[in-house]
Amino acid sequence: QVQLVESGGGLVQPGGSLRLSCAASRNIFTFYVMGWYRQAPGKQRESVAIFTTGGSPNYADAVKGRFTSSRDIAKNTLYLQMNSLKPEDTAIYYCNSRDYVGNDYWGQGTQVTVSS
């Protein structure tokens, strides 16, 4: 069983920055897909930044130019650097991975609140 543990959420003012981390319990290159999703109150979960087999992640239009996702293979960790945060970025952020046999894994989520 794979475990994904997110950290780094919190309360930040508009225009501020946060960095989220997702530590995986196994080599992240064993995953076919790995990335970040978020769910705001009353809304459906949406993708934020997703790595597939290519080298660069795909970003949601709403975060392009503000968010950057990266991977540290040695630490089996996925990151999401969030800059120029807006109130509409307020959500629970989840880490997700899917392996080559179709198993889907989710972290427990970390709350990000952007408010003055």
N, C-alpha and C positions, 0 to 999 in steps of 0.2 A: 504494500500500500504506500502510495506516494503522499508525502505531507508537504503542503505549501504554507509558509508562515509569513504573513505580511506585517510590516511595521512602518512607522514613520508618519502616520496620519496625525492630525491635530487641528487646532484652530489657528487661522492665519488671516491677516487683514487683506482686503483687495489689493492686488498688485504685488503681493508677497510670493514667497516660494516655499515649496516643500519637496522632499525627496522620499519616495516610497521605496521599500525594499521587499522582495519576495524571496525567501530562502527555501530552496527545494531540498528534499531528502535524498535526491539522487542526481546523477549527471544530467544537466539540463539539455544536453545535445541528444538525449534519448527521446526527447519530446518532438513530435511533428509540428506542433503549434504551441506557442507560449505567449502569454500577453496579459494585458490589463483590461478590465471591464469596470464599469461603475453603474450604480443604481441610485438615483435621486428619489426622494420621497414622492410616492404617487406616480412614478414613471417606470418604464421597463428598463431592464438592464441593457446597457449598450457597450459596444467595444470602444476602447480608447486607443490602445496601441498594441498591435499584434505582430509577433514574429512568426513567419512560416519558415519554409526551407530556404528562403532567400536570406541575404545578409542584412537587409534593412527592414525595420518594422513598418507596418502600414498604420497610419494615424487617422483618427476621426477628423473630419473637417473642422469641428469645433475646437480642436486642440492643436492643430497644425501651427507650427511656428512658436508655440509656447511650451509644449511638452516634448521631452526627449526620453526615449526608453533605451536602455542598454543592458548588456549581459556581462557578468563576470564568471567565466567558465570555471576558474580555479575555485571560486567560492560557491558555485552552483546557485547564483543569485541573479535575479532580474531586478532592474531598477526603473523607476519612473521619476524623472526630474520634472517638476511642474513649476513653471515661472509665470509671472504676470497673471496670477490667479484671479478669477472672477467669482462673484457670488453664485453664478450658475454652475460652477465647478463643484459646488457642495454636493457630496454624495458619499456612499460607501464604495470604496474601491476594492476590487477583488482581483486576485491573481488566478490565472487559469492555465492549465496545461493539458495537452492531449497527446497520447503516445501513438505509436504506429499500429497498435492493435485496437485502437478505438477507445481506450479508457480515458475518461474525462475527469480531471481533478480540479478542485476549487479550494482556495484558502478561505479563512474565516472572515476576511474583510477588515478594512481599516477605515475609520471615519475621517473624512476631510470636510472641514467647515470653513468657508470663506465668508467672513463677516467683519464689519467694523464695530 
